[in-house]
Amino acid sequence: MKNEHKHELFEQYPQLNELAKKATVLWENTNWMKNPETTLFTMAEVDDAEATLQRFSSYLKVAFPELLESDGLIESTIKEIPAMKSAIEQAYDVAIPGQLLLKCDHALPISGSIKARGGIYEVLKHAERLALASGRLKEVDDYAILATEEFQSFFQQYTIAVGSTGNLGLSIGIMGKKLGFNVVVHMSSDAKEWKKALLREKGATVIEYEADYSVAVEQGRQEAEQDPKCHFIDDENSKDLFAGYAVAAKRLKEQLERTNISVDEAHPLFVYLPCGVGGGPGGVAYGLKEIYGEHVHIFFAEPVASPCMTIGLMTGLHDAISVEDIGLDNRTEADGLAVGRASKFVGKVMETYISGCYTVSDEELFTSLGLAMESEGLFLEPSAHAGMYGAIRLLQQGQSYLEKNALVNHLPQATHLVWATGGSMVPPTMRAAYLAKAEEFN
């Protein structure tokens, strides 16, 4: 980006100056609409994803016995975290009106992160497409037959590739190898060693890059284009990934209803989603907004070194601006969020859907990590803790948003939902190292 253009942007969007200094900020999306619409995606695609996942439930029960109890459904619980609420209120001297809930995607079956939604769905969708086209499978069949040697041999002819900082690669590697595919995961320098090791243990090929996430994705995309039997799962542009994530919104609606939690004018729902390139939080946000309209308020959480979605939405430039363009280094302990350039597709959809974005420091991530373990016996990986600061940022810096949308009087009846995006697969040694680091800040 040329210096004169950069100077103009900083003048036009003063918060860029704060972001460039790695300040913890809340950016309010003034394009937010109570009932937005987009031409880029439809709820029909979400319904189709939900039906596809249902067809695969019999296969998933055979392939992953841990899904027997949920009847082949890959889903996580919601739970109230009152002790964590008290701990974070005390640490930051803020009283959070309403209740604080956790969406436990850190404990999702198979791959232990939110990526078990979109990533696994796209692998299943691709497998179904190939099997149907070959005549080996019909939609009316019991999909448990996909666990047979015949289908394993069939899928071995094909390759699935992906670029990832970690969790998406894990979900695709585990699911792809289980079906029989060859899997190639292009991993950026931010990816944790244990995630690479686990993928190799599952039989996936891991290609490592010294560069960041965007380079890993681009290289993966280019290599896949050379092989007609290779399907590239494009984290930056995939509608299948987006649809898989969006199914979570329909499931959450059922969970809230079952626990008698209302979402309406008098009972607003605030949702805080850690954000990397944007696919996971974008899909969830799209589904929730389509379901709840003006009564849900969604904020994306990003590291101070990697606020790619914030600057993309703020400037309207989306993938045409990177965090490096404003002088940031994209280096953070939150590996899943270490993305320098946001998805253009997701950014364009989110323009009128989300209420805003906020940033968190690595120090805050580890402070929260320690508080959650101490108060709730709850372990999440650092990136998942970005969601814990949503209510804090909103109450400290979002007064104008709350007043403008007549929310102040309804806050005592509000539900604050932190989307816990990953953590259950972190190995014991890494978990101990994270907790030791958290002790430095508590």
Secondary structure, 3 states (H helix, E strand, C coil): CCHHHHHHHHHHCCHHHHHHCCCCCEEECCCCCCCCCCCCCCHHHHHHHHHHHHHCHHHHHHHCHHHCCCCCCCCCCEEECHHHHHHHHHHHCCCCCCEEEEECHHHCCCCCECHHHHHHHHHHHHHHHHHHHHCCCCCCCCHHHHHCHHHHHHHCCCEEEEEECCHHHHHHHHHHHHHCCEEEEEECCCCCHHHHHHHHHHCCEEEECCCCHHHHHHHHHHHHHCCCCEEEECCCCCHHHHHHHHHHHHHHHHHHHHCCCCCECCECEEEEEECCCCHHHHHHHHHHHHHHHHHEEEEEEEECCCCHHHHHHHHCCHHHCCHHHHCCCCCCCCHHHCCCCCCHHHHHHHCCCCCEEEEECHHHHHHHHHHHHHHHCCCCCHHHHHHHHHHHHHHHHCHHHHHHCCCHHHHHHCEEEEECCECCCCCHHHHHHHHHHHHCCC
